[in-house]
Amino acid sequence: MNIAVYCSSSNHIAEKYIEVAYQLGTWIAQRHHVLVFGGATGGSMLAVSQGVFDHAGHIVGVIPQAVVRMNRQSLISTELITVETMDARKALMKEKSDAFVILPGSYGTMDELFDVIASGVVGEHKKQVIVLNQDGFYDDIIRQTKRMREEMFIPAENFKPIFVDNIEQCIHTLETINSI
């Protein structure tokens, strides 16, 4: 299974986020899955790819030219694909992936999260979206989603991401997808 992981490239985030990303990367490699990620260095992006790399897994990085110009491209990707824009990166990552995991992150991660949810809502894909709500990081999005559903902006039967509270639940959900 090709698993897209959306996360942070910031080198200033707490170590607890780095540890969970590395743990996810390790699991991906040990189960012979493929990591599809943003192709950059730093933060949990580096940690998830390092977890895969350290356990001899396959890594597909998809990186936009702007990040390459910042000299932030991954040096450990098995395959590094350079695209023109962030939009092109999102499109290619969606195409190459069978499931999506969203770890805590910033604007880019939020953009990717909403992109994979919105494209699922309109039927562009039926791939599972798993959001790791580590230490309540996404509680406000959960509250907003509940309000949108209550006020009928989102129909009850619509495409839904799965929010999980810890890495163990995230991995269990991925194992369930893989067994289908």
C-alpha positions as CSV (number, residue, x, y, z in Angstrom):
1,M,0.0,0.0,0.0
2,N,1.3,3.5,-0.8
3,I,0.7,5.7,2.2
4,A,0.8,9.5,1.9
5,V,1.9,11.2,5.1
6,Y,1.3,14.9,5.4
7,C,3.2,16.6,8.2
8,S,5.5,19.4,9.2
9,S,8.9,20.3,7.9
10,S,9.6,22.7,10.8
11,N,12.7,22.1,12.8
12,H,11.2,23.9,15.8
13,I,8.4,21.4,16.7
14,A,8.3,19.4,19.9
15,E,10.2,16.1,20.0
16,K,7.0,14.2,20.7
17,Y,5.8,14.9,17.1
18,I,9.2,13.8,15.7
19,E,9.0,10.5,17.7
20,V,5.5,9.7,16.4
21,A,6.5,10.4,12.8
22,Y,9.6,8.2,13.1
23,Q,7.5,5.4,14.6
24,L,5.0,5.7,11.7
25,G,7.9,5.6,9.2
26,T,9.3,2.5,10.9
27,W,5.9,0.7,10.7
28,I,5.5,1.6,7.0
29,A,8.9,0.1,6.2
30,Q,8.5,-3.0,8.3
31,R,5.1,-3.8,6.7
32,H,6.6,-3.3,3.2
33,H,4.4,-0.3,2.4
34,V,5.6,2.7,0.5
35,L,5.9,6.2,2.0
36,V,4.7,9.0,-0.3
37,F,5.6,12.4,1.3
38,G,6.4,16.0,0.4
39,G,10.1,15.3,-0.4
40,A,11.5,17.9,2.0
41,T,13.8,17.8,4.9
42,G,13.2,18.9,8.5
43,G,10.7,18.3,11.3
44,S,8.3,15.3,11.1
45,M,8.9,15.1,7.3
46,L,12.5,14.1,7.9
47,A,11.5,11.9,10.8
48,V,8.9,9.8,8.9
49,S,11.2,9.4,5.9
50,Q,14.1,8.6,8.2
51,G,12.0,5.9,9.9
52,V,11.4,4.3,6.5
53,F,15.0,4.7,5.4
54,D,16.5,3.2,8.6
55,H,14.4,0.1,8.0
56,A,15.2,-0.3,4.3
57,G,11.8,0.9,3.1
58,H,10.7,2.6,-0.2
59,I,10.3,6.4,-0.1
60,V,8.6,8.5,-2.8
61,G,9.2,12.2,-2.3
62,V,7.2,14.7,-4.4
63,I,8.7,18.2,-4.1
64,P,7.8,21.5,-5.7
65,Q,10.4,23.7,-7.4
66,A,10.1,26.4,-4.7
67,V,11.3,23.9,-2.0
68,V,14.1,22.7,-4.2
69,R,15.2,26.3,-4.6
70,M,15.4,26.5,-0.8
71,N,17.7,23.5,-0.9
72,R,15.3,21.5,1.3
73,Q,14.9,18.4,-0.8
74,S,15.3,15.0,0.8
75,L,18.5,13.2,0.2
76,I,17.2,9.8,1.3
77,S,14.2,9.3,-1.0
78,T,14.3,6.2,-3.1
79,E,12.5,8.3,-5.8
80,L,12.3,12.1,-5.7
81,I,9.9,13.6,-8.2
82,T,10.2,17.4,-8.8
83,V,7.0,19.2,-9.8
84,E,6.3,22.9,-10.6
85,T,3.9,23.9,-7.8
86,M,2.4,22.9,-4.5
87,D,-0.9,22.1,-6.3
88,A,1.0,19.7,-8.6
89,R,2.5,18.1,-5.6
90,K,-0.9,17.6,-4.0
91,A,-2.3,16.1,-7.2
92,L,0.5,13.7,-7.7
93,M,0.6,12.6,-4.1
94,K,-3.2,11.9,-4.3
95,E,-2.7,9.9,-7.5
96,K,0.2,7.8,-6.1
97,S,-1.4,7.0,-2.7
98,D,-3.9,4.4,-1.5
99,A,-4.4,6.1,1.9
100,F,-3.6,9.4,3.6
101,V,-2.3,10.0,7.1
102,I,-2.3,13.6,8.4
103,L,0.1,14.3,11.3
104,P,0.2,17.6,13.2
105,G,1.4,20.4,10.9
106,S,1.0,23.9,9.7
107,Y,-0.6,25.7,6.7
108,G,0.7,23.2,4.2
109,T,-0.6,20.3,6.2
110,M,-4.0,21.9,6.7
111,D,-4.2,22.6,2.9
112,E,-3.4,18.9,2.2
113,L,-5.9,17.7,4.8
114,F,-8.7,19.8,3.4
115,D,-7.8,18.9,-0.2
116,V,-8.0,15.2,0.4
117,I,-11.2,15.5,2.3
118,A,-12.8,17.8,-0.2
119,S,-11.8,15.7,-3.2
120,G,-13.2,12.6,-1.4
121,V,-16.5,14.5,-0.7
122,V,-17.0,15.1,-4.4
123,G,-16.1,11.6,-5.3
124,E,-12.6,12.0,-6.8
125,H,-11.4,9.2,-4.6
126,K,-12.6,6.8,-1.9
127,K,-9.3,6.5,-0.2
128,Q,-9.2,6.6,3.6
129,V,-8.1,9.8,5.3
130,I,-6.7,9.3,8.9
131,V,-6.0,12.3,11.0
132,L,-3.7,11.8,14.0
133,N,-5.2,14.1,16.7
134,Q,-2.0,13.8,18.8
135,D,-2.5,15.5,22.2
136,G,-5.7,17.1,20.9
137,F,-3.9,19.0,18.1
138,Y,-7.0,18.8,15.8
139,D,-9.7,19.3,18.4
140,D,-10.7,22.6,16.9
141,I,-11.2,21.1,13.5
142,I,-13.2,18.3,15.0
143,R,-15.4,20.9,16.7
144,Q,-15.8,22.9,13.5
145,T,-16.7,19.8,11.5
146,K,-19.3,18.9,14.1
147,R,-20.8,22.3,13.8
148,M,-20.8,22.2,10.0
149,R,-22.6,18.8,10.2
150,E,-25.1,20.0,12.8
151,E,-25.9,23.1,10.6
152,M,-26.3,20.9,7.5
153,F,-23.3,22.2,5.6
154,I,-22.0,18.6,5.6
155,P,-24.6,15.9,5.1
156,A,-24.4,13.1,7.7
157,E,-23.8,10.4,5.1
158,N,-20.9,12.3,3.4
159,F,-17.3,11.2,3.1
160,K,-15.6,11.3,6.5
161,P,-12.0,11.3,7.7
162,I,-11.1,9.1,10.7
163,F,-9.7,11.0,13.6
164,V,-7.5,8.9,15.9
165,D,-5.9,9.9,19.2
166,N,-2.6,8.1,19.0
167,I,-0.1,6.4,16.8
168,E,-1.4,2.9,17.8
169,Q,-4.9,3.8,16.7
170,C,-3.5,5.2,13.4
171,I,-1.5,2.0,12.7
172,H,-4.5,-0.2,13.6
173,T,-6.7,1.8,11.2
174,L,-4.0,1.4,8.4
175,E,-3.9,-2.3,9.1
176,T,-7.6,-2.6,8.7
177,I,-7.4,-0.8,5.3
178,N,-4.7,-3.1,4.2
179,S,-6.7,-6.2,5.0
180,I,-9.7,-5.1,2.8
